[in-house]
Amino acid sequence: MTLKLYAHPFSSYCQKVLVALYENGTPFEWRKLAYDDAEIMTEFAALWPVKRMPVLVDADRTIMEASIIIEHLGLHHPGPVSLLPADASVALRVRFMDRFFDNYISTPQQKIVFDALRPETERDARGVADARAMLDTAYAWLDKTMAHREWAAGDSFSLADCGAAPFLFYADWTHRIDPSFANVIAYRQRLLARPSFARAVDEARPYRPLFPLGAPDRD
């Protein structure tokens, strides 16, 4: 049975899973989410009432959360690219970096974006300032960490890079990476050059007008 992915091309967490699928050429059926499509949204809500994308349906199994979906793919639909090392100690480093990008890059980035979508009377200036400070702290830590690494957890492209790609992509749009963080900028460029992520970026191009802060004319 064909895998079904409930996702939207412009979503960073959906792109995280798309990178994993594209890395291994794993066939799947797009179930493209659109809020003006009542049928697909009802179908999606029945699978996962929290209604947070992406969701993967694999036969009689429904898998939520991007990192768990990628681990599920590695276990049940493995391909030539192993995104989680067999060595448990190395895998732990990959999982840590995956959490780093989720918690300290994506979360503050989305805080800023979601705040911009609110009416002005409901905006949280202090929360946005804290989110920008967190991004600066995270960029600084990552710059030191990537000084002698090609990929997030070492020499091999992994689960952590699947998330780093879209999260750093949008974070730089939201809160520009300072030029002094040359290692972060170079890493982001390597991610953009990776064919799996380049494909996800291209598929999302038509949706750039949706970016509430104004998508920059680059990347």
C-alpha positions, 0 to 999 in steps of 0.5 A: 500500500502506498504511503500517504503524507498529509502535508503542505509544501511550505511548512518547515516540518513537512519539508523535514519529512519530505527531505527524508523521503526524497533522500531515499526516493521513497514513493508516497501519495501527497495528501496536500492540506488546504484550509479551504478544502473541507474534505481533506481537512476533515480527513486530516482531523479524523486522523489527528485531532490536534491537526498538526502536520505532517501526518503519515499513513502507512497501511493501518498505522498513522504516524505523527510528528516529523522526527518520529515519521522519519524514524518510522521510515527508516525502520519500515521503508529503509533506503540507501541513505540511513538517516539514523546511525546504527551505533546507539552513541552516534544516534544519540548525538543525531537525536540531540542535534535534531532536538536542538534545531526543533527547540532552539531554531524552529520554535523561536522562529515560529514564535516570531512568524505566528506573532506577525499573523496576529492582530496588532492588539494581540501581539507579544512584543516581549515574546518576540524579543525573547525569541530573537534573543534565543535565535542569536544564542542558538546561532552562536552555539551552532557556529562553534559546533559546526566549525569542524563538521560538515553535517549536523552530527558529523560527517554523514547527512542525518535526521538532524539535517532533515530538520536543520534544512528548513528550520535554518532556511526560514530562520534566516528569513525571520531573523537574519543570521549575522555574517559573523556566524560564517560556519552557520551560513556555510552550513545553510548553503550546504543544506540548500545545495542538497538535492533533496532539500533543493527539491522541497524548496522549489516545490514551495516557491509558489507559496512564498507570498504566504510568508507574513514577514515578506519572503526575501528575494533570495534562496 
